[in-house]
Amino acid sequence: MENKIMRKKWYSILAGGCTASLLLLSGCADTSKTTTSAPANSDNKIKIVAAENFYGEVAKAVGGNRVEVTSILDNPNVDPHDYEPTAETSKLVNDAQVIVYNGAGYDAWMDKVIKSSSSASSKSAIQVAEDIMGVKEGENEHVWYDPTTMPKLAIKLADDLSKLDPIQKEAFNKRAQSYIKSLEPLKEKVQELKQQSTTNIDVSEPVFDYMAKALNLKVNNSKFARAIDEGTDPAPSDIAALQNDLNGKKVKLLVHNTQNSTPVVDNIVKLANSNSIPIVKVTETEPKGKNYLQWMVDQLDDVAKAIESK
């Protein structure tokens, strides 16, 4: 459990000013207040609640002025796995007509909130991982790193919103296509960086795996990465294999999720540095001040630099 505890501690330290003695007991009270109040005079709009802000971004783009979108998790320092819903969260979900969340166990708290809602049966609930990408619980849930996810979500949202407001169907579909077109720079960057032959890499955990696959980068240490993601200790043999990759310079780069630091991961990062293995830093949540496109492209720029440096 040590890794899981340290993960929670990382988010808590960045999110507020709690004393160290309180971090592991209760976290920072203000980090749970990630919801925003509804704008005035918006009762005629379709209310959408997104668990994660990068999904809320798609909903806003497709819905335009016909929707009111609230993203529950809009603070990059809050750990989505351990978020505790507030009374305000429950009210927002209860009042919403459309719910968008990741699913596949990533934000299981949303399942509970929806089930406890008095209007659960009348909602359109989109679980992006399961309903759109076909990913089940127990599989890699970080589907927003798959460059095909957001375009598929845009189309799904246009369809669902059209059922609620048929008159606006054409407008929803046009906005969905405009949003998809806005992601062209990401599609182009992926094609630009896609390796002609499979290239081995190591990762600290499987956050980046879908994007790696799109780039024809093969993750060489999946068992180690899965253990870190699940908050368990990697097997000694898996640690040794990863160390061998880095010492023998058998991989092109190391992808490091900077939001999940453990002693084991820190040692691996140090080993990569000592062997001059390029390190690409990624995050699980959208950085403040960036939209989804900027977030993804900036990380791919770092991948490009890493590949060029070898």
C-alpha distance (Angstrom), angle and dihedral (degrees) to the residues before:
residue distance angle dihedral
M1 . . .
E2 3.81 . .
N3 3.81 93.4 .
K4 3.80 93.1 49.9
I5 3.78 91.2 50.8
M6 3.79 92.7 50.0
R7 3.79 90.2 49.4
K8 3.79 91.2 56.1
K9 3.77 90.7 45.7
W10 3.82 91.8 55.6
Y11 3.78 93.0 56.8
S12 3.78 92.7 44.5
I13 3.79 94.3 51.5
L14 3.80 92.9 53.9
A15 3.76 95.9 41.2
G16 3.75 101.0 59.0
G17 3.77 149.9 -16.6
C18 3.80 102.2 -87.2
T19 3.74 119.6 147.3
A20 3.79 117.0 -105.2
S21 3.78 92.5 -111.9
L22 3.78 91.3 60.6
L23 3.79 99.2 43.6
L24 3.77 97.6 85.6
L25 3.79 95.3 36.8
S26 3.74 105.3 50.6
G27 3.81 111.5 -13.3
C28 3.79 123.1 -139.5
A29 3.75 112.7 -42.4
D30 3.78 94.3 -144.4
T31 3.82 95.0 57.3
S32 3.78 91.9 71.5
K33 3.78 91.5 58.7
T34 3.77 95.0 84.0
T35 3.78 98.3 130.1
T36 3.77 125.1 97.2
S37 3.76 128.2 -144.0
A38 3.77 119.9 -107.9
P39 3.81 117.0 -97.1
A40 3.79 117.8 -106.4
N41 3.79 121.8 -96.6
S42 3.81 93.9 19.0
D43 3.81 100.9 118.3
N44 3.80 91.9 116.0
K45 3.80 93.2 57.2
I46 3.79 126.6 94.1
K47 3.78 106.3 -103.9
I48 3.79 115.4 -134.9
V49 3.78 126.8 -176.6
A50 3.80 119.0 -164.3
A51 3.78 120.3 -168.3
E52 3.82 92.2 -149.3
N53 3.79 125.0 37.5
F54 3.81 95.4 -130.7
Y55 3.81 88.2 61.9
G56 3.79 90.1 44.8
E57 3.78 87.7 55.5
V58 3.82 90.8 59.9
A59 3.81 91.4 47.4
K60 3.81 91.4 53.2
A61 3.80 92.0 48.1
V62 3.81 93.5 51.0
G63 3.80 98.4 37.5
G64 3.78 97.6 44.2
N65 3.80 114.7 176.1
R66 3.79 92.0 -15.6
V67 3.78 93.6 73.1
E68 3.78 139.8 59.4
V69 3.80 109.4 -150.1
T70 3.79 126.3 -165.2
S71 3.80 120.9 -175.4
I72 3.79 113.2 -155.1
L73 3.80 96.3 -160.5
D74 3.79 107.6 45.2
N75 3.79 97.5 137.2
P76 3.84 112.1 89.7
N77 3.79 90.6 -151.6
V78 3.80 95.9 62.5
D79 3.81 115.2 95.1
P80 3.83 106.6 -128.5
H81 3.81 91.2 -153.7
D82 3.78 93.9 59.7
Y83 3.79 102.7 33.0
E84 3.80 113.2 136.8
P85 3.83 112.9 -147.2
T86 3.79 116.2 -125.7
A87 3.80 129.3 -145.9
E88 3.80 87.0 -100.7
T89 3.81 90.2 54.8
S90 3.81 90.5 52.6
K91 3.81 91.7 50.1
L92 3.79 92.8 49.0
V93 3.81 91.6 50.6
N94 3.80 91.7 45.2
D95 3.81 91.3 53.3
A96 3.81 95.8 43.0
Q97 3.80 124.2 100.6
V98 3.80 94.7 -162.6
I99 3.81 127.5 37.9
V100 3.80 122.8 -167.9
Y101 3.77 120.7 -171.8
N102 3.78 139.3 146.6
G103 3.79 101.7 -111.0
A104 3.83 125.3 179.9
G105 3.80 88.3 106.6
Y106 3.81 94.9 -60.7
D107 3.81 95.6 112.1
A108 3.79 100.9 15.8
W109 3.80 89.7 158.4
M110 3.81 88.2 74.1
D111 3.81 90.9 59.4
K112 3.78 89.0 57.2
V113 3.80 93.9 47.1
I114 3.81 92.0 50.1
K115 3.80 93.0 48.3
S116 3.80 91.3 51.1
S117 3.79 91.8 50.6
S118 3.79 116.0 108.5
S119 3.80 89.6 -138.5
A120 3.82 98.6 43.9
S121 3.80 95.3 125.7
S122 3.80 93.7 55.6
K123 3.81 97.1 52.8
S124 3.77 130.3 98.5
A125 3.82 102.2 -132.6
I126 3.81 116.5 -171.4
Q127 3.79 117.1 -165.0
V128 3.80 100.0 -167.1
A129 3.80 97.9 -160.8
E130 3.80 96.4 46.0
D131 3.81 105.2 28.6
I132 3.79 99.0 38.3
M133 3.80 107.5 22.5
G134 3.79 99.9 30.8
V135 3.80 94.0 -125.9
K136 3.79 116.4 149.1
E137 3.78 130.2 -153.9
G138 3.80 109.3 -80.2
E139 3.80 92.5 36.7
N140 3.80 125.5 93.4
E141 3.81 103.2 -64.3
H142 3.83 98.4 -171.8
V143 3.80 93.1 100.2
W144 3.81 96.4 149.6
Y145 3.82 86.0 77.7
D146 3.80 88.7 64.8
P147 3.84 103.9 92.7
T148 3.82 90.7 -143.9
T149 3.81 95.2 58.1
M150 3.80 102.1 79.8
P151 3.83 95.7 47.9
K152 3.82 89.4 51.0
L153 3.80 90.6 48.1
A154 3.81 91.0 51.0
I155 3.81 90.7 54.9
K156 3.80 92.1 46.7
L157 3.79 92.1 50.0
A158 3.80 92.2 49.3
D159 3.80 89.0 53.1
D160 3.81 94.7 47.6
L161 3.79 94.0 44.9
S162 3.81 90.5 49.0
K163 3.80 89.3 58.8
L164 3.79 89.6 54.8
D165 3.79 94.4 43.6
P166 3.84 109.8 19.3
I167 3.79 93.3 176.2
Q168 3.81 89.3 65.0
K169 3.82 95.2 48.1
E170 3.79 95.3 110.7
A171 3.79 92.0 46.4
F172 3.83 92.3 49.5
N173 3.80 91.4 49.7
K174 3.81 92.7 47.7
R175 3.79 91.6 50.5
A176 3.80 90.7 47.6
Q177 3.80 90.1 54.3
S178 3.81 90.9 46.2
Y179 3.79 90.2 52.8
I180 3.80 91.4 48.4
K181 3.81 89.4 50.3
S182 3.81 89.7 51.3
L183 3.81 87.9 61.6
E184 3.82 92.5 59.1
P185 3.84 92.0 104.3
L186 3.81 88.4 60.5
K187 3.80 92.2 48.6
E188 3.79 90.3 48.4
K189 3.80 92.4 47.9
V190 3.80 91.1 51.8
Q191 3.81 91.0 51.3
E192 3.79 90.7 46.6
L193 3.80 93.2 52.9
K194 3.81 98.3 37.5
Q195 3.78 107.3 122.9
Q196 3.78 117.6 -124.1
S197 3.80 89.9 -138.1
T198 3.80 130.6 25.0
T199 3.79 111.2 -78.9
N200 3.80 121.9 -161.2
I201 3.80 120.7 -128.5
D202 3.80 136.5 166.9
V203 3.80 125.4 -135.2
S204 3.79 134.0 -162.9
E205 3.83 89.6 -136.1
P206 3.85 136.0 -15.3
V207 3.82 99.3 -90.2
F208 3.82 93.1 111.2
D209 3.82 98.2 37.0
Y210 3.81 98.5 106.8
M211 3.78 91.6 51.7
A212 3.80 90.3 45.2
K213 3.80 89.4 55.4
A214 3.82 90.7 50.5
L215 3.81 87.9 53.7
N216 3.84 92.5 47.7
L217 3.78 90.5 -113.8
K218 3.80 112.8 146.0
V219 3.80 117.7 -144.3
N220 3.79 106.3 -132.1
N221 3.82 98.9 -169.2
S222 3.80 107.0 45.1
K223 3.82 95.7 147.0
F224 3.81 92.8 53.0
A225 3.82 91.4 46.6
R226 3.80 93.8 48.8
A227 3.80 91.8 51.7
I228 3.81 91.4 52.9
D229 3.81 91.0 47.5
E230 3.80 91.0 51.6
G231 3.80 93.0 47.6
T232 3.79 95.4 -114.5
D233 3.79 131.8 122.4
P234 3.82 114.3 -93.6
A235 3.79 115.2 -120.4
P236 3.83 113.6 -96.6
S237 3.82 88.9 -118.6
D238 3.81 91.2 55.2
I239 3.81 91.6 49.3
A240 3.81 89.8 48.9
A241 3.82 91.7 50.1
L242 3.80 90.9 51.1
Q243 3.79 91.5 48.0
N244 3.79 88.6 50.6
D245 3.83 90.1 52.5
L246 3.78 91.6 53.9
N247 3.81 98.5 39.8
G248 3.79 90.9 46.7
K249 3.82 92.3 43.1
K250 3.80 89.7 -128.0
V251 3.81 93.9 148.1
K252 3.78 132.2 63.7
L253 3.79 96.3 -137.6
L254 3.80 146.4 -18.0
V255 3.81 119.3 -118.1
H256 3.80 109.8 -149.6
N257 3.79 123.9 -166.0
T258 3.79 98.4 -147.6
Q259 3.79 91.8 -162.4
N260 3.79 94.0 68.8
S261 3.78 110.9 55.2
T262 3.79 121.0 169.4
P263 3.82 129.9 162.2
V264 3.81 89.7 -103.5
V265 3.81 93.0 51.1
D266 3.81 92.2 44.0
N267 3.81 89.9 54.7
I268 3.79 91.2 49.6
V269 3.81 91.0 51.0
K270 3.81 89.8 50.7
L271 3.79 90.4 49.7
A272 3.80 91.3 51.1
N273 3.79 90.2 50.8
S274 3.79 92.7 49.0
N275 3.79 89.8 52.8
S276 3.81 93.3 45.7
I277 3.80 92.3 -116.2
P278 3.84 108.2 158.1
I279 3.81 113.7 -114.2
V280 3.80 121.5 -148.0
K281 3.80 112.3 -160.4
V282 3.80 117.2 -146.9
T283 3.79 135.3 172.3
E284 3.78 134.5 -143.6
T285 3.80 94.8 -141.8
E286 3.79 129.1 50.7
P287 3.83 111.4 -94.3
K288 3.78 117.8 -116.8
G289 3.78 112.8 -94.5
K290 3.81 96.1 22.3
N291 3.77 132.4 95.8
Y292 3.80 123.7 -142.0
L293 3.81 94.7 -91.3
Q294 3.81 93.9 49.7
W295 3.79 91.3 46.3
M296 3.79 94.4 52.3
V297 3.81 97.2 40.5
D298 3.81 92.8 48.3
Q299 3.80 90.2 54.5
L300 3.78 91.4 47.2
D301 3.79 89.0 51.8
D302 3.80 86.7 58.0
V303 3.81 89.8 49.9
A304 3.80 89.1 52.4
K305 3.80 91.6 52.3
A306 3.79 90.9 48.4
I307 3.79 93.3 50.7
E308 3.80 92.7 45.6
S309 3.79 91.8 50.5
K310 3.81 92.8 62.0
